[in-house]
Amino acid sequence: MHTLRHSFATDLPERKTDIRVIQVLLGHRKLDTTAVYTRVALKTLREVESPLSLLTPPPL
């Protein structure tokens, strides 16, 4: 049962589910407890675009 719960919680950040929603679904009181699962979401982290990349370079 624990493995199923962990797999579910690990998959949610990969699907871009809001951390507060995950917290409620898992019944965690503290966000720190839920944040453990965000560390596993490496795919999602790689897809985050830096706001700096949206800036256009100044004309020469």
N, CA, C and O atoms as a Maestro MAE file, in Angstrom:
{
 s_m_m2io_version
 :::
 2.0.0
}

f_m_ct {
 s_m_title
 :::
 protein
 m_atom[240] {
  # First column is atom index #
  i_m_mmod_type
  r_m_x_coord
  r_m_y_coord
  r_m_z_coord
  i_m_residue_number
  s_m_chain_name
  s_m_pdb_residue_name
  s_m_pdb_atom_name
  i_m_atomic_number
  :::
  1 25 0.824 -1.189 0.000 1 A "MET " " N  " 7
  2 3 0.000 0.000 0.000 1 A "MET " " CA " 6
  3 2 0.874 1.260 0.000 1 A "MET " " C  " 6
  4 15 0.576 2.232 -0.695 1 A "MET " " O  " 8
  5 25 1.945 1.229 0.782 2 A "HIS " " N  " 7
  6 3 2.837 2.388 0.854 2 A "HIS " " CA " 6
  7 2 3.472 2.676 -0.506 2 A "HIS " " C  " 6
  8 15 3.615 3.836 -0.892 2 A "HIS " " O  " 8
  9 25 3.850 1.629 -1.227 3 A "THR " " N  " 7
  10 3 4.474 1.802 -2.541 3 A "THR " " CA " 6
  11 2 3.478 2.424 -3.524 3 A "THR " " C  " 6
  12 15 3.859 3.281 -4.321 3 A "THR " " O  " 8
  13 25 2.232 2.012 -3.480 4 A "LEU " " N  " 7
  14 3 1.206 2.585 -4.342 4 A "LEU " " CA " 6
  15 2 1.013 4.068 -4.027 4 A "LEU " " C  " 6
  16 15 0.931 4.891 -4.939 4 A "LEU " " O  " 8
  17 25 0.943 4.404 -2.757 5 A "ARG " " N  " 7
  18 3 0.789 5.809 -2.330 5 A "ARG " " CA " 6
  19 2 1.981 6.637 -2.788 5 A "ARG " " C  " 6
  20 15 1.811 7.747 -3.292 5 A "ARG " " O  " 8
  21 25 3.174 6.107 -2.616 6 A "HIS " " N  " 7
  22 3 4.395 6.818 -3.012 6 A "HIS " " CA " 6
  23 2 4.431 7.015 -4.534 6 A "HIS " " C  " 6
  24 15 4.791 8.092 -5.011 6 A "HIS " " O  " 8
  25 25 4.067 5.998 -5.280 7 A "SER " " N  " 7
  26 3 4.041 6.095 -6.740 7 A "SER " " CA " 6
  27 2 3.038 7.153 -7.196 7 A "SER " " C  " 6
  28 15 3.328 7.943 -8.094 7 A "SER " " O  " 8
  29 25 1.878 7.166 -6.584 8 A "PHE " " N  " 7
  30 3 0.845 8.154 -6.887 8 A "PHE " " CA " 6
  31 2 1.365 9.561 -6.609 8 A "PHE " " C  " 6
  32 15 1.220 10.457 -7.440 8 A "PHE " " O  " 8
  33 25 1.966 9.749 -5.445 9 A "ALA " " N  " 7
  34 3 2.464 11.066 -5.046 9 A "ALA " " CA " 6
  35 2 3.641 11.517 -5.903 9 A "ALA " " C  " 6
  36 15 3.815 12.712 -6.140 9 A "ALA " " O  " 8
  37 25 4.434 10.584 -6.360 10 A "THR " " N  " 7
  38 3 5.585 10.916 -7.203 10 A "THR " " CA " 6
  39 2 5.126 11.275 -8.612 10 A "THR " " C  " 6
  40 15 5.733 12.126 -9.261 10 A "THR " " O  " 8
  41 25 4.077 10.645 -9.084 11 A "ASP " " N  " 7
  42 3 3.569 10.895 -10.431 11 A "ASP " " CA " 6
  43 2 2.875 12.253 -10.544 11 A "ASP " " C  " 6
  44 15 2.922 12.874 -11.606 11 A "ASP " " O  " 8
  45 25 2.252 12.713 -9.503 12 A "LEU " " N  " 7
  46 3 1.487 13.958 -9.562 12 A "LEU " " CA " 6
  47 2 2.329 15.180 -9.948 12 A "LEU " " C  " 6
  48 15 1.902 15.950 -10.809 12 A "LEU " " O  " 8
  49 25 3.497 15.388 -9.350 13 A "PRO " " N  " 7
  50 3 4.305 16.538 -9.792 13 A "PRO " " CA " 6
  51 2 4.735 16.416 -11.254 13 A "PRO " " C  " 6
  52 15 4.858 17.428 -11.945 13 A "PRO " " O  " 8
  53 25 4.963 15.208 -11.729 14 A "GLU " " N  " 7
  54 3 5.320 14.999 -13.129 14 A "GLU " " CA " 6
  55 2 4.176 15.425 -14.045 14 A "GLU " " C  " 6
  56 15 4.401 15.813 -15.191 14 A "GLU " " O  " 8
  57 25 2.959 15.350 -13.538 15 A "ARG " " N  " 7
  58 3 1.782 15.754 -14.317 15 A "ARG " " CA " 6
  59 2 1.410 17.214 -14.054 15 A "ARG " " C  " 6
  60 15 0.327 17.670 -14.420 15 A "ARG " " O  " 8
  61 25 2.330 17.933 -13.413 16 A "LYS " " N  " 7
  62 3 2.172 19.361 -13.126 16 A "LYS " " CA " 6
  63 2 0.991 19.667 -12.196 16 A "LYS " " C  " 6
  64 15 0.362 20.721 -12.301 16 A "LYS " " O  " 8
  65 25 0.705 18.742 -11.300 17 A "THR " " N  " 7
  66 3 -0.334 18.962 -10.299 17 A "THR " " CA " 6
  67 2 0.203 19.916 -9.238 17 A "THR " " C  " 6
  68 15 1.331 19.764 -8.768 17 A "THR " " O  " 8
  69 25 -0.599 20.886 -8.869 18 A "ASP " " N  " 7
  70 3 -0.199 21.884 -7.878 18 A "ASP " " CA " 6
  71 2 0.164 21.203 -6.557 18 A "ASP " " C  " 6
  72 15 -0.501 20.261 -6.126 18 A "ASP " " O  " 8
  73 25 1.221 21.692 -5.931 19 A "ILE " " N  " 7
  74 3 1.733 21.098 -4.682 19 A "ILE " " CA " 6
  75 2 0.685 21.136 -3.568 19 A "ILE " " C  " 6
  76 15 0.640 20.231 -2.734 19 A "ILE " " O  " 8
  77 25 -0.154 22.172 -3.546 20 A "ARG " " N  " 7
  78 3 -1.202 22.261 -2.515 20 A "ARG " " CA " 6
  79 2 -2.277 21.186 -2.733 20 A "ARG " " C  " 6
  80 15 -2.827 20.652 -1.770 20 A "ARG " " O  " 8
  81 25 -2.567 20.878 -3.975 21 A "VAL " " N  " 7
  82 3 -3.536 19.814 -4.273 21 A "VAL " " CA " 6
  83 2 -2.975 18.479 -3.806 21 A "VAL " " C  " 6
  84 15 -3.687 17.671 -3.210 21 A "VAL " " O  " 8
  85 25 -1.697 18.252 -4.080 22 A "ILE " " N  " 7
  86 3 -1.049 17.010 -3.641 22 A "ILE " " CA " 6
  87 2 -1.083 16.920 -2.122 22 A "ILE " " C  " 6
  88 15 -1.338 15.853 -1.565 22 A "ILE " " O  " 8
  89 25 -0.830 18.026 -1.462 23 A "GLN " " N  " 7
  90 3 -0.850 18.056 0.004 23 A "GLN " " CA " 6
  91 2 -2.207 17.609 0.536 23 A "GLN " " C  " 6
  92 15 -2.276 16.807 1.467 23 A "GLN " " O  " 8
  93 25 -3.277 18.122 -0.048 24 A "VAL " " N  " 7
  94 3 -4.624 17.755 0.396 24 A "VAL " " CA " 6
  95 2 -4.915 16.286 0.099 24 A "VAL " " C  " 6
  96 15 -5.447 15.570 0.948 24 A "VAL " " O  " 8
  97 25 -4.566 15.839 -1.104 25 A "LEU " " N  " 7
  98 3 -4.819 14.449 -1.474 25 A "LEU " " CA " 6
  99 2 -4.106 13.467 -0.555 25 A "LEU " " C  " 6
  100 15 -4.646 12.408 -0.235 25 A "LEU " " O  " 8
  101 25 -2.898 13.813 -0.130 26 A "LEU " " N  " 7
  102 3 -2.128 12.916 0.733 26 A "LEU " " CA " 6
  103 2 -2.448 13.099 2.217 26 A "LEU " " C  " 6
  104 15 -2.039 12.290 3.049 26 A "LEU " " O  " 8
  105 25 -3.178 14.165 2.544 27 A "GLY " " N  " 7
  106 3 -3.553 14.402 3.941 27 A "GLY " " CA " 6
  107 2 -2.411 14.914 4.790 27 A "GLY " " C  " 6
  108 15 -2.398 14.701 6.003 27 A "GLY " " O  " 8
  109 25 -1.447 15.590 4.174 28 A "HIS " " N  " 7
  110 3 -0.323 16.144 4.923 28 A "HIS " " CA " 6
  111 2 -0.712 17.461 5.581 28 A "HIS " " C  " 6
  112 15 -1.384 18.294 4.974 28 A "HIS " " O  " 8
  113 25 -0.295 17.638 6.798 29 A "ARG " " N  " 7
  114 3 -0.534 18.906 7.495 29 A "ARG " " CA " 6
  115 2 0.480 19.957 7.075 29 A "ARG " " C  " 6
  116 15 0.144 21.132 6.923 29 A "ARG " " O  " 8
  117 25 1.729 19.525 6.887 30 A "LYS " " N  " 7
  118 3 2.804 20.456 6.545 30 A "LYS " " CA " 6
  119 2 3.192 20.308 5.086 30 A "LYS " " C  " 6
  120 15 3.299 19.197 4.567 30 A "LYS " " O  " 8
  121 25 3.399 21.433 4.436 31 A "LEU " " N  " 7
  122 3 3.813 21.418 3.041 31 A "LEU " " CA " 6
  123 2 5.203 20.802 2.890 31 A "LEU " " C  " 6
  124 15 5.519 20.226 1.849 31 A "LEU " " O  " 8
  125 25 6.029 20.922 3.922 32 A "ASP " " N  " 7
  126 3 7.376 20.334 3.888 32 A "ASP " " CA " 6
  127 2 7.314 18.821 3.655 32 A "ASP " " C  " 6
  128 15 8.163 18.258 2.963 32 A "ASP " " O  " 8
  129 25 6.321 18.182 4.229 33 A "THR " " N  " 7
  130 3 6.173 16.739 4.068 33 A "THR " " CA " 6
  131 2 5.867 16.393 2.614 33 A "THR " " C  " 6
  132 15 6.395 15.422 2.072 33 A "THR " " O  " 8
  133 25 5.014 17.193 1.992 34 A "THR " " N  " 7
  134 3 4.634 16.966 0.597 34 A "THR " " CA " 6
  135 2 5.779 17.326 -0.344 34 A "THR " " C  " 6
  136 15 5.940 16.700 -1.392 34 A "THR " " O  " 8
  137 25 6.567 18.322 0.018 35 A "ALA " " N  " 7
  138 3 7.646 18.808 -0.846 35 A "ALA " " CA " 6
  139 2 8.676 17.726 -1.154 35 A "ALA " " C  " 6
  140 15 9.413 17.846 -2.133 35 A "ALA " " O  " 8
  141 25 8.742 16.693 -0.356 36 A "VAL " " N  " 7
  142 3 9.661 15.585 -0.612 36 A "VAL " " CA " 6
  143 2 9.416 15.009 -2.001 36 A "VAL " " C  " 6
  144 15 10.361 14.624 -2.689 36 A "VAL " " O  " 8
  145 25 8.165 14.950 -2.411 37 A "TYR " " N  " 7
  146 3 7.819 14.357 -3.699 37 A "TYR " " CA " 6
  147 2 8.205 15.245 -4.874 37 A "TYR " " C  " 6
  148 15 8.354 14.746 -5.989 37 A "TYR " " O  " 8
  149 25 8.368 16.531 -4.658 38 A "THR " " N  " 7
  150 3 8.756 17.417 -5.750 38 A "THR " " CA " 6
  151 2 10.216 17.222 -6.132 38 A "THR " " C  " 6
  152 15 10.610 17.535 -7.256 38 A "THR " " O  " 8
  153 25 11.006 16.719 -5.228 39 A "ARG " " N  " 7
  154 3 12.413 16.487 -5.522 39 A "ARG " " CA " 6
  155 2 12.597 15.366 -6.538 39 A "ARG " " C  " 6
  156 15 13.635 15.275 -7.193 39 A "ARG " " O  " 8
  157 25 11.612 14.537 -6.660 40 A "VAL " " N  " 7
  158 3 11.681 13.407 -7.573 40 A "VAL " " CA " 6
  159 2 11.252 13.819 -8.986 40 A "VAL " " C  " 6
  160 15 11.546 13.116 -9.953 40 A "VAL " " O  " 8
  161 25 10.568 14.938 -9.105 41 A "ALA " " N  " 7
  162 3 9.994 15.365 -10.385 41 A "ALA " " CA " 6
  163 2 11.037 16.045 -11.267 41 A "ALA " " C  " 6
  164 15 10.897 17.221 -11.603 41 A "ALA " " O  " 8
  165 25 12.060 15.323 -11.634 42 A "LEU " " N  " 7
  166 3 13.156 15.895 -12.412 42 A "LEU " " CA " 6
  167 2 12.719 16.291 -13.819 42 A "LEU " " C  " 6
  168 15 13.178 17.301 -14.351 42 A "LEU " " O  " 8
  169 25 11.842 15.508 -14.418 43 A "LYS " " N  " 7
  170 3 11.359 15.825 -15.753 43 A "LYS " " CA " 6
  171 2 10.674 17.191 -15.762 43 A "LYS " " C  " 6
  172 15 10.907 18.003 -16.658 43 A "LYS " " O  " 8
  173 25 9.844 17.434 -14.781 44 A "THR " " N  " 7
  174 3 9.136 18.705 -14.689 44 A "THR " " CA " 6
  175 2 10.112 19.846 -14.476 44 A "THR " " C  " 6
  176 15 9.953 20.917 -15.062 44 A "THR " " O  " 8
  177 25 11.116 19.630 -13.647 45 A "LEU " " N  " 7
  178 3 12.109 20.674 -13.404 45 A "LEU " " CA " 6
  179 2 12.859 21.044 -14.672 45 A "LEU " " C  " 6
  180 15 13.152 22.218 -14.897 45 A "LEU " " O  " 8
  181 25 13.170 20.067 -15.495 46 A "ARG " " N  " 7
  182 3 13.890 20.333 -16.745 46 A "ARG " " CA " 6
  183 2 13.039 21.120 -17.728 46 A "ARG " " C  " 6
  184 15 13.579 21.831 -18.576 46 A "ARG " " O  " 8
  185 25 11.720 21.008 -17.632 47 A "GLU " " N  " 7
  186 3 10.830 21.683 -18.569 47 A "GLU " " CA " 6
  187 2 10.535 23.133 -18.187 47 A "GLU " " C  " 6
  188 15 9.952 23.869 -18.983 47 A "GLU " " O  " 8
  189 25 10.920 23.548 -17.002 48 A "VAL " " N  " 7
  190 3 10.671 24.920 -16.566 48 A "VAL " " CA " 6
  191 2 11.572 25.859 -17.352 48 A "VAL " " C  " 6
  192 15 12.789 25.683 -17.413 48 A "VAL " " O  " 8
  193 25 10.937 26.864 -17.953 49 A "GLU " " N  " 7
  194 3 11.696 27.824 -18.748 49 A "GLU " " CA " 6
  195 2 12.051 29.026 -17.884 49 A "GLU " " C  " 6
  196 15 11.203 29.566 -17.173 49 A "GLU " " O  " 8
  197 25 13.281 29.427 -17.952 50 A "SER " " N  " 7
  198 3 13.742 30.585 -17.194 50 A "SER " " CA " 6
  199 2 13.110 31.849 -17.762 50 A "SER " " C  " 6
  200 15 13.034 32.000 -18.982 50 A "SER " " O  " 8
  201 25 12.659 32.752 -16.913 51 A "PRO " " N  " 7
  202 3 12.124 34.025 -17.401 51 A "PRO " " CA " 6
  203 2 13.179 34.820 -18.179 51 A "PRO " " C  " 6
  204 15 12.840 35.630 -19.041 51 A "PRO " " O  " 8
  205 25 14.422 34.589 -17.879 52 A "LEU " " N  " 7
  206 3 15.497 35.294 -18.588 52 A "LEU " " CA " 6
  207 2 15.560 34.884 -20.054 52 A "LEU " " C  " 6
  208 15 15.965 35.685 -20.896 52 A "LEU " " O  " 8
  209 25 15.173 33.672 -20.372 53 A "SER " " N  " 7
  210 3 15.212 33.239 -21.761 53 A "SER " " CA " 6
  211 2 14.137 33.920 -22.603 53 A "SER " " C  " 6
  212 15 14.191 33.875 -23.832 53 A "SER " " O  " 8
  213 25 13.164 34.548 -21.951 54 A "LEU " " N  " 7
  214 3 12.102 35.258 -22.661 54 A "LEU " " CA " 6
  215 2 12.519 36.668 -23.064 54 A "LEU " " C  " 6
  216 15 11.872 37.303 -23.896 54 A "LEU " " O  " 8
  217 25 13.591 37.143 -22.472 55 A "LEU " " N  " 7
  218 3 14.065 38.491 -22.790 55 A "LEU " " CA " 6
  219 2 14.729 38.507 -24.162 55 A "LEU " " C  " 6
  220 15 15.450 37.578 -24.527 55 A "LEU " " O  " 8
  221 25 14.482 39.551 -24.898 56 A "THR " " N  " 7
  222 3 15.158 39.682 -26.177 56 A "THR " " CA " 6
  223 2 16.430 40.507 -25.989 56 A "THR " " C  " 6
  224 15 16.439 41.453 -25.202 56 A "THR " " O  " 8
  225 25 17.482 40.166 -26.688 57 A "PRO " " N  " 7
  226 3 18.729 40.922 -26.535 57 A "PRO " " CA " 6
  227 2 18.559 42.337 -27.100 57 A "PRO " " C  " 6
  228 15 17.781 42.548 -28.030 57 A "PRO " " O  " 8
  229 25 19.274 43.281 -26.546 58 A "PRO " " N  " 7
  230 3 19.166 44.660 -27.045 58 A "PRO " " CA " 6
  231 2 19.735 44.763 -28.464 58 A "PRO " " C  " 6
  232 15 20.657 44.029 -28.820 58 A "PRO " " O  " 8
  233 25 19.184 45.673 -29.271 59 A "PRO " " N  " 7
  234 3 19.707 45.818 -30.630 59 A "PRO " " CA " 6
  235 2 21.150 46.308 -30.597 59 A "PRO " " C  " 6
  236 15 21.558 47.033 -29.689 59 A "PRO " " O  " 8
  237 25 21.898 45.904 -31.588 60 A "LEU " " N  " 7
  238 3 23.303 46.301 -31.663 60 A "LEU " " CA " 6
  239 2 23.489 47.651 -32.279 60 A "LEU " " C  " 6
  240 15 24.620 48.120 -32.409 60 A "LEU " " O  " 8
  :::
 }
 m_bond[239] {
  # First column is bond index #
  i_m_from
  i_m_to
  i_m_order
  :::
  1 1 2 1
  2 2 3 1
  3 3 4 2
  4 3 5 1
  5 5 6 1
  6 6 7 1
  7 7 8 2
  8 7 9 1
  9 9 10 1
  10 10 11 1
  11 11 12 2
  12 11 13 1
  13 13 14 1
  14 14 15 1
  15 15 16 2
  16 15 17 1
  17 17 18 1
  18 18 19 1
  19 19 20 2
  20 19 21 1
  21 21 22 1
  22 22 23 1
  23 23 24 2
  24 23 25 1
  25 25 26 1
  26 26 27 1
  27 27 28 2
  28 27 29 1
  29 29 30 1
  30 30 31 1
  31 31 32 2
  32 31 33 1
  33 33 34 1
  34 34 35 1
  35 35 36 2
  36 35 37 1
  37 37 38 1
  38 38 39 1
  39 39 40 2
  40 39 41 1
  41 41 42 1
  42 42 43 1
  43 43 44 2
  44 43 45 1
  45 45 46 1
  46 46 47 1
  47 47 48 2
  48 47 49 1
  49 49 50 1
  50 50 51 1
  51 51 52 2
  52 51 53 1
  53 53 54 1
  54 54 55 1
  55 55 56 2
  56 55 57 1
  57 57 58 1
  58 58 59 1
  59 59 60 2
  60 59 61 1
  61 61 62 1
  62 62 63 1
  63 63 64 2
  64 63 65 1
  65 65 66 1
  66 66 67 1
  67 67 68 2
  68 67 69 1
  69 69 70 1
  70 70 71 1
  71 71 72 2
  72 71 73 1
  73 73 74 1
  74 74 75 1
  75 75 76 2
  76 75 77 1
  77 77 78 1
  78 78 79 1
  79 79 80 2
  80 79 81 1
  81 81 82 1
  82 82 83 1
  83 83 84 2
  84 83 85 1
  85 85 86 1
  86 86 87 1
  87 87 88 2
  88 87 89 1
  89 89 90 1
  90 90 91 1
  91 91 92 2
  92 91 93 1
  93 93 94 1
  94 94 95 1
  95 95 96 2
  96 95 97 1
  97 97 98 1
  98 98 99 1
  99 99 100 2
  100 99 101 1
  101 101 102 1
  102 102 103 1
  103 103 104 2
  104 103 105 1
  105 105 106 1
  106 106 107 1
  107 107 108 2
  108 107 109 1
  109 109 110 1
  110 110 111 1
  111 111 112 2
  112 111 113 1
  113 113 114 1
  114 114 115 1
  115 115 116 2
  116 115 117 1
  117 117 118 1
  118 118 119 1
  119 119 120 2
  120 119 121 1
  121 121 122 1
  122 122 123 1
  123 123 124 2
  124 123 125 1
  125 125 126 1
  126 126 127 1
  127 127 128 2
  128 127 129 1
  129 129 130 1
  130 130 131 1
  131 131 132 2
  132 131 133 1
  133 133 134 1
  134 134 135 1
  135 135 136 2
  136 135 137 1
  137 137 138 1
  138 138 139 1
  139 139 140 2
  140 139 141 1
  141 141 142 1
  142 142 143 1
  143 143 144 2
  144 143 145 1
  145 145 146 1
  146 146 147 1
  147 147 148 2
  148 147 149 1
  149 149 150 1
  150 150 151 1
  151 151 152 2
  152 151 153 1
  153 153 154 1
  154 154 155 1
  155 155 156 2
  156 155 157 1
  157 157 158 1
  158 158 159 1
  159 159 160 2
  160 159 161 1
  161 161 162 1
  162 162 163 1
  163 163 164 2
  164 163 165 1
  165 165 166 1
  166 166 167 1
  167 167 168 2
  168 167 169 1
  169 169 170 1
  170 170 171 1
  171 171 172 2
  172 171 173 1
  173 173 174 1
  174 174 175 1
  175 175 176 2
  176 175 177 1
  177 177 178 1
  178 178 179 1
  179 179 180 2
  180 179 181 1
  181 181 182 1
  182 182 183 1
  183 183 184 2
  184 183 185 1
  185 185 186 1
  186 186 187 1
  187 187 188 2
  188 187 189 1
  189 189 190 1
  190 190 191 1
  191 191 192 2
  192 191 193 1
  193 193 194 1
  194 194 195 1
  195 195 196 2
  196 195 197 1
  197 197 198 1
  198 198 199 1
  199 199 200 2
  200 199 201 1
  201 201 202 1
  202 202 203 1
  203 203 204 2
  204 203 205 1
  205 205 206 1
  206 206 207 1
  207 207 208 2
  208 207 209 1
  209 209 210 1
  210 210 211 1
  211 211 212 2
  212 211 213 1
  213 213 214 1
  214 214 215 1
  215 215 216 2
  216 215 217 1
  217 217 218 1
  218 218 219 1
  219 219 220 2
  220 219 221 1
  221 221 222 1
  222 222 223 1
  223 223 224 2
  224 223 225 1
  225 225 226 1
  226 226 227 1
  227 227 228 2
  228 227 229 1
  229 229 230 1
  230 230 231 1
  231 231 232 2
  232 231 233 1
  233 233 234 1
  234 234 235 1
  235 235 236 2
  236 235 237 1
  237 237 238 1
  238 238 239 1
  239 239 240 2
  :::
 }
}
